[in-house]
């Protein structure tokens, strides 16, 4: 059993008139991708007549045309049509990780009520593209591993309190490693083990061709630039705060510093929409939304758990999967990600030789 939660855009003109935009936006997205209405209808398995009628309904409901069709030149979206497709992308970027977490929690509650059995393992993890690729495998376990997206600090804190069984968090390499790990070290124990998921690059995401010439964080102090941030408690926010402190850049001088999004993809979507000029995030998010990327740090993403959890029947297959060439190849396809150490298991001391942990 799988629970899915999907947002829908609906136009409401009065109490008795509701018009769903779901099919229309799906058609517009294919027209944008293929540049031709006939090809878009074939891709969707829709008749040309039905598609034409749907476009006319969209024009009527929205008060303007969504597609321009030119003989011999195919089809292209109007500005209104582009904004509709864009709104759907923004919704998915902002809410999909949260809805995935919520669906998993609802599914676990239903499963427990029906089977009256013990819930599966709980994983709290910082959102990222490698963990998203792993999620289908987590859900395939019986019972499923329940994944909830949390900031890195919240995830490791939850493990220390016993609220979850596995925590996913990321730490930078280089000069920032020790000050970042210092926030996690008091929560770690000698019985904990770290499973390496991936390395990845974090940096400044900016519009295509970097029109505002933003090459370093201190450029954000320039008048007129707008920044979009990550929430407090996220690993990315912690890295940003340390980088700004290192550069002696006052956060009060950065316009938009208090505007936050909950995922890398949501930050990228915000920038791509033109509402901000820059934000910190992973390279994969920048590429997904057609942005340019200025690398700042490389980092490691780990799972943290008790040693006994490695052998748990729900989690042992996941650890084994991480060590396969198939999954490593999947990680390597993600822009800015690397799988050289994926699946390796370390003690806290092996991962961070400068940390002394309690028993």
C-alpha positions in Angstrom: 0.0 0.0 0.0 1.3 3.5 -0.9 -0.2 6.8 0.0 0.3 9.7 -2.4 -0.6 13.4 -1.8 -0.7 15.6 -4.8 -1.5 19.4 -5.0 -3.9 20.6 -7.6 -4.6 24.0 -9.1 -8.3 24.7 -9.4 -10.0 27.9 -10.7 -13.2 28.7 -8.7 -15.6 31.3 -10.2 -18.4 31.2 -7.7 -19.7 28.4 -5.5 -20.9 26.2 -8.3 -18.0 26.5 -10.8 -14.7 24.8 -10.3 -12.2 24.1 -13.1 -9.1 21.9 -12.6 -5.9 23.1 -14.4 -4.2 19.7 -13.9 -4.8 18.3 -17.4 -4.3 21.7 -19.1 -0.9 22.3 -17.4 0.2 18.8 -18.3 -0.6 19.5 -22.0 1.1 22.9 -21.9 4.2 21.4 -20.4 4.4 18.9 -23.3 3.8 21.7 -25.9 6.6 23.7 -24.3 8.9 20.6 -24.4 8.1 19.5 -28.0 7.1 22.8 -29.6 4.1 21.1 -31.4 0.5 20.4 -30.4 0.2 17.3 -32.4 3.4 15.8 -30.9 2.2 16.8 -27.4 -1.1 15.0 -27.9 0.6 11.8 -29.0 3.0 12.0 -26.0 0.0 12.2 -23.7 -2.2 9.7 -25.5 -4.8 12.4 -26.1 -6.8 13.1 -29.3 -6.1 16.3 -31.2 -9.7 17.3 -30.9 -9.7 16.8 -27.1 -6.5 18.8 -26.7 -7.8 21.6 -28.9 -11.0 21.7 -26.8 -8.9 21.8 -23.6 -6.9 24.7 -24.8 -10.0 26.6 -25.7 -11.4 25.9 -22.2 -8.1 27.2 -20.7 -8.4 30.4 -22.7 -11.9 31.0 -21.6 -11.3 30.2 -17.9 -8.1 32.3 -17.7 -9.3 35.2 -19.8 -6.5 35.0 -22.4 -4.7 32.7 -24.8 -2.2 30.2 -23.5 -0.8 28.9 -26.8 0.2 30.6 -30.1 0.0 28.3 -33.1 1.7 29.5 -36.3 1.4 27.6 -39.5 4.7 26.0 -40.4 6.3 27.0 -37.1 4.6 24.8 -34.6 3.2 25.9 -31.3 4.6 28.0 -28.4 3.3 29.1 -25.1 2.2 32.6 -24.4 3.5 34.4 -21.3 0.3 33.3 -19.5 0.9 29.7 -20.6 4.5 29.8 -19.5 3.5 31.2 -16.1 1.0 28.3 -15.6 3.7 25.7 -16.3 6.1 27.6 -14.1 3.6 27.7 -11.2 3.3 23.9 -11.3 7.1 23.5 -11.2 7.3 25.9 -8.3 4.6 24.1 -6.4 6.4 20.7 -6.9 9.8 22.2 -5.9 8.4 23.7 -2.7 5.9 21.1 -1.5 6.9 17.6 -2.9 9.4 16.8 -0.2 7.0 17.9 2.5 4.1 16.0 1.0 6.3 12.9 0.6 7.1 13.0 4.3 3.4 13.5 5.2 2.3 10.7 3.0 4.8 8.3 4.5 3.6 9.3 8.0 -0.1 8.7 7.1 0.8 5.4 5.5 2.6 4.3 8.6 -0.4 5.2 10.8 -2.8 3.3 8.6 -0.5 0.3 8.4 -0.2 0.2 12.2 -3.9 0.5 12.7 -4.7 -2.3 10.2 -1.9 -4.7 11.0 -1.6 -3.7 14.7 2.1 -4.3 14.3 5.2 -2.4 15.2 6.0 0.6 13.0 9.0 0.4 10.7 12.2 2.3 11.3 12.1 6.0 11.2 14.6 8.1 9.3 14.9 11.9 9.7 17.1 13.3 6.9 18.1 16.5 5.3 16.6 16.8 1.8 18.8 16.2 -1.2 18.7 14.5 -4.6 20.6 11.3 -3.6 18.2 10.7 -0.6 15.3 11.3 -3.0 16.7 8.7 -5.3 16.8 6.2 -2.4 13.3 6.9 -1.1 11.6 4.3 -3.4 13.9 1.6 -1.9 13.1 2.8 1.6 9.4 2.4 0.9 9.9 -1.0 -0.6 10.9 -2.5 2.8 8.4 -4.4 4.8 7.3 -2.5 6.7 8.6 0.6 4.9 11.4 2.8 6.4 9.5 6.0 7.2 11.4 8.9 5.8 10.7 12.5 7.1 12.6 15.4 5.7 14.2 17.5 8.5 17.1 19.9 8.8 20.5 18.3 9.5 20.6 19.5 13.1 17.0 18.5 13.8 17.7 15.0 12.3 20.7 14.3 14.4 19.1 15.7 17.5 16.1 13.4 17.0 18.4 10.4 16.8 20.0 11.4 20.1 16.6 11.7 21.7 15.4 8.4 20.3 12.7 10.0 18.1 14.1 8.4 15.0 16.4 5.5 14.2 18.5 6.9 11.4 19.5 10.5 10.8 20.7 12.0 7.4 23.0 15.0 7.6 25.7 16.7 5.6 29.0 18.3 6.6 31.5 20.3 4.5 35.0 19.4 3.8 37.9 21.7 4.4 38.2 24.6 6.9 34.4 24.5 7.7 34.4 20.8 8.6 35.4 21.2 12.3 33.1 24.2 13.2 30.1 22.4 11.5 30.8 19.0 13.1 31.1 20.8 16.5 27.3 21.3 16.3 26.7 17.5 15.9 29.5 16.0 18.0 27.8 16.4 21.4 24.9 14.3 20.0 27.1 11.4 18.8 28.0 8.3 20.7 30.8 5.7 20.3 28.1 3.1 19.3 27.0 5.3 16.4 28.1 4.4 12.8 28.1 6.6 9.7 27.1 5.3 6.3 28.4 7.5 3.5 25.7 8.3 1.0 27.4 10.8 -1.4 29.7 13.8 -1.8 28.2 16.9 -3.4 28.9 20.5 -4.2 27.2 23.5 -2.6 27.5 26.9 -4.0 25.7 30.1 -5.1 22.8 29.5 -7.4 22.2 32.5 -9.8 20.3 33.2 -13.0 21.5 31.8 -16.3 24.8 33.6 -17.4 25.0 35.2 -14.0 23.7 38.6 -15.1 24.3 40.3 -11.7 28.0 39.0 -11.6 27.6 37.3 -8.2 30.8 35.3 -7.8 31.2 35.3 -4.0 29.1 35.8 -0.9 30.3 39.3 -0.3 28.8 40.3 -3.6 25.4 39.9 -1.9 26.1 43.1 0.1 25.7 45.1 -3.1 22.6 47.3 -3.1 19.7 46.0 -5.2 20.5 42.3 -5.0 17.9 39.9 -3.4 18.8 36.7 -1.6 16.7 33.7 -0.7 17.8 31.7 2.3 17.3 28.3 3.9 15.6 27.7 7.2 17.4 27.8 10.6 18.4 24.2 11.6 19.3 23.2 8.0 22.8 22.2 7.3 23.0 24.6 4.4 22.0 27.5 6.6 24.7 26.5 9.1 27.3 26.5 6.3 26.1 29.8 5.0 26.2 31.4 8.5 29.8 30.2 9.0 30.9 31.4 5.5 29.4 34.9 6.1 31.1 35.0 9.5 34.4 34.0 8.0 34.0 36.8 5.4 32.9 39.3 8.0 29.8 40.0 6.0 26.9 41.3 8.2 23.6 39.5 7.5 21.6 42.6 8.1 23.1 44.1 5.0 21.8 41.2 2.8 18.4 41.9 1.4 16.1 38.9 1.6 18.2 37.1 4.2 15.0 36.4 6.3 13.2 34.9 3.3 13.5 31.2 3.6 12.6 28.1 1.7 12.8 24.5 2.9 14.6 22.7 0.1 17.4 23.2 -2.4 14.9 22.9 -5.2 12.5 25.4 -3.7 15.4 27.9 -3.5 16.3 27.3 -7.1 12.7 27.7 -8.2 12.5 31.0 -6.4 15.6 32.3 -8.2 14.4 31.0 -11.6 11.1 32.8 -11.1 13.0 36.1 -10.8 12.0 36.8 -7.2 15.6 36.5 -6.0 19.0 36.9 -7.5 20.9 34.3 -5.5 20.7 31.5 -2.9 22.9 28.8 -1.5 22.2 25.2 -2.6 23.5 22.1 -4.3 24.5 22.0 -8.0 21.8 19.5 -8.9 19.1 21.9 -7.9 20.6 24.7 -10.0 20.9 22.5 -13.1 17.3 21.3 -12.6 16.0 24.9 -13.0 18.4 26.1 -15.7 20.5 28.2 -13.3 24.2 28.9 -13.2 26.2 27.6 -10.2 29.2 29.1 -8.5 30.8 26.3 -6.3 31.9 27.2 -2.8 32.3 24.0 -0.8 32.3 20.2 -1.2 30.5 18.2 1.5 29.8 14.6 2.6 26.3 13.4 3.2 26.0 10.6 5.9 23.4 8.5 7.5 24.0 8.2 11.3 22.6 5.3 13.3 23.4 2.9 16.1 25.6 0.0 15.1 22.8 -2.5 15.7 20.6 -0.7 13.2 23.0 -1.7 10.4 21.8 -5.3 10.9 18.1 -4.5 11.2 16.1 -6.5 8.6 14.6 -3.2 7.3 17.9 -1.3 7.0 20.5 -4.0 6.1 19.1 -4.3 2.5 19.4 -0.5 2.2 23.0 -0.5 3.3 23.7 -3.4 0.8 22.0 -1.4 -2.0 24.3 1.6 -1.3 27.3 -0.6 -2.0 26.1 -1.7 -5.4 27.5 -0.3 -8.7 23.9 0.3 -9.9 23.1 2.7 -7.1 26.5 4.4 -7.3 26.0 5.0 -11.0 22.6 6.5 -10.2 24.3 9.0 -7.8 27.0 9.8 -10.3 24.4 11.0 -12.8 23.3 13.7 -10.4 25.1 17.0 -11.2 27.7 17.8 -8.6 27.3 14.5 -6.8 30.0 11.8 -6.4 29.7 8.2 -5.3 33.3 7.2 -4.7 32.7 6.4 -1.0 29.0 5.6 -1.2 28.1 2.7 1.1 31.3 2.8 3.2 30.6 2.4 7.0 32.7 4.4 9.5 33.0 4.9 13.2 32.6 8.5 14.4 36.4 8.6 14.9 37.1 7.3 11.4 34.8 9.9 9.9 36.0 12.8 12.1 39.4 12.1 13.7 39.2 15.3 15.7 36.0 14.3 17.6 36.0 12.6 21.0 32.6 10.9 21.6 31.0 9.6 24.7 30.1 5.9 25.2 
